[in-house]
Amino acid sequence: MWIWQAFTGLLLLVLLALHMIFNHFVVEGGLRTYRDVVAYLSHPLVFAWEIALLIVVTAHALMGVRAILLDLGIRPATDRWLKRGLTLLALGIIGYGMWLSWLIRSRGL
């Protein structure tokens, strides 16, 4: 499992760096307005990239939570339930984030 967390950590560095550059460093004033965000997310590649960031952040964070709980010494039976619960939580977070991003994107200009 650690290899997946290392992989998502590397992806996180790349995606977050690109997110920061395109959303804060190249934008006049350092912050996009709501109208700018709607226009920005309307591009299909940007939308896919932001969704990828959401998925990677969620996966990395919840793998970290599981690793901490494993370090505390949970039993194997509890770990099975923990994996199921964290997977459901991840699906909920990703689903909500995708819905919200799609809603903002659909506002159009």
Buried (B, 14 or more C-beta within 10 A) or exposed (E): EEEEBEEBEEBBEEBEEEBEEBBEEEBEEEEBEEEBBBBBBBEEEBBEBBBEBBBBBBBBBBBEEBEEBEEEEEEEEEEEEBEEEBEEBBEEBBEEBBEEBEEBBEEEE
